[in-house]
Amino acid sequence: MLTTGQGTVAHRRVTPLRYVPAVARLFLSPPDVGPRDRELLLDAFDSNWIAPLGPHVDAFEREFADFVGVGHAAALSSGTAALHLALVLLGVEAGDDVLVPSLTFGATANAVAYVGARPVFLDSEWATWNVDPAMVEEELATRARDGRAQPAAVIVVDLYGQCASYEPILASCAEYGVPVIEDAAEALGATYRGRPAGSFGALNVFSFNGNKIITTSGGGMLAGDDTALIERTRHLSTQARDPAPHYEHSEIGFNYRMSNLLAALGRAQLEGLPAKVARRRAINAAYRAAFAELPGIGFLPNAPGGEPTNWLTVVTLDDPTPVREHLEALDIEARPAWKPMHLQPVFADCEMRGGAVAEEIFRRGLCLPSGSSMTDADIARVVHGVHEALRG
Ligand SMILES: *Cc1c(COP(=O)(O)O)cnc(C)c1O
């Protein structure tokens, strides 16, 4: 409602025109921060380590690597920077092919373009909505049979907080000697057959963007067991400066390192990760229970053998548009599923294998508010809105 100072002229008190929302807008996945985040951020500030290096960067990397169960991690300015460096580190070059699931966020495919390589898009499987392992196998086997070059890498993405089907994917990639990059930007805290998301690739990518499971406002991590690769990540991400008193460079570097301020925030966020994941799972369970009786509504499946983080709860509907618009009218943010890369104008010239599954997920998928700071009343508000939209 709009309020103005409606007092009599005699009062002469002018209240500025302001908007007082009856209830706050409910966002898809807003940052979830508290006193501990503030404390560590201010600690970094007060220490004057206000630079892309410092004790919080080192500590965040160690704590993060331990959590994910990989040997090493390098803190970077974004998940996109981590994807770019992963491709550089694996020697992917102009003219190479890289296999990429079509159903993903644009950053995954953009990174392939940064190094001048060509993404070859693959369709999803219904079980996880992630890349179809049969398509990976078929692509690699066909290339081997035809005597064509293998892709320089395969990027596997763990969408919406659920791991891809790594057992068959890793077996195929190992057979043909193709390195795997895991894009676990949406899946920190998930597991697949007991192993953490972000531990399956030769290099593993995480994001701490404002809408992710934990956030540093913007930030990312590149993690892996290979000491030399992660050492090289730190070197390349700080302008590739060689040891010398002056600035000596023998290769092209990047300015991709994470700030110490943001690493402090990341450490506090990581402490809170188990609780944040538990809350996202509880939100997913609440939606499932609340919509169980509604006809025509489905969910992104929780595949057996995995424990997703439920970064976003995604429902499927014959026509999600009226539901999205009704929620929008209630000031509730909902968003279509990722638009497949093979349908994006910028990748129109790229090759695509299959596509029916990714296209149907895009046509029918709707992401609901899923942030770990949601209250039970917030969940009830979304549930009520969806019921209203579907029952009329
Ligand atoms: C968020 C995201 C990224 C990019 O991470 P940024 O930190 O925003 O650069 C990459 N891949 C996927 C699947 C994502 O969801």
The ligand as an SDF file (V2000), in Angstrom:
LIG
                    3D

 15 15  0  0  0  0  0  0  0  0999 V2000
   25.7590  -20.5200  -10.8150 C   0  0  0  0  0  0  0  0  0  0  0  0
   26.2760  -21.4960  -11.7920 C   0  0  0  0  0  0  0  0  0  0  0  0
   27.5060  -21.3150  -12.4400 C   0  0  0  0  0  0  0  0  0  0  0  0
   28.2860  -20.0390  -12.3750 C   0  0  0  0  0  0  0  0  0  0  0  0
   28.7080  -19.6370  -11.1480 O   0  0  0  0  0  0  0  0  0  0  0  0
   29.0010  -18.0790  -10.8860 P   0  0  0  0  0  0  0  0  0  0  0  0
   29.6340  -18.1080   -9.5430 O   0  0  0  0  0  0  0  0  0  0  0  0
   27.6860  -17.3730  -10.8990 O   0  0  0  0  0  0  0  0  0  0  0  0
   29.9230  -17.5940  -11.9360 O   0  0  0  0  0  0  0  0  0  0  0  0
   27.9650  -22.3080  -13.2700 C   0  0  0  0  0  0  0  0  0  0  0  0
   27.2550  -23.4190  -13.4760 N   0  0  0  0  0  0  0  0  0  0  0  0
   26.0640  -23.6310  -12.9060 C   0  0  0  0  0  0  0  0  0  0  0  0
   25.3340  -24.8960  -13.1850 C   0  0  0  0  0  0  0  0  0  0  0  0
   25.5140  -22.6670  -12.0550 C   0  0  0  0  0  0  0  0  0  0  0  0
   24.3130  -22.8580  -11.5140 O   0  0  0  0  0  0  0  0  0  0  0  0
  1  2  1  0
  2  3  1  0
  2 14  2  0
  3  4  1  0
  3 10  2  0
  4  5  1  0
  5  6  1  0
  6  7  2  0
  6  8  1  0
  6  9  1  0
 10 11  1  0
 11 12  2  0
 12 13  1  0
 12 14  1  0
 14 15  1  0
M  END
$$$$
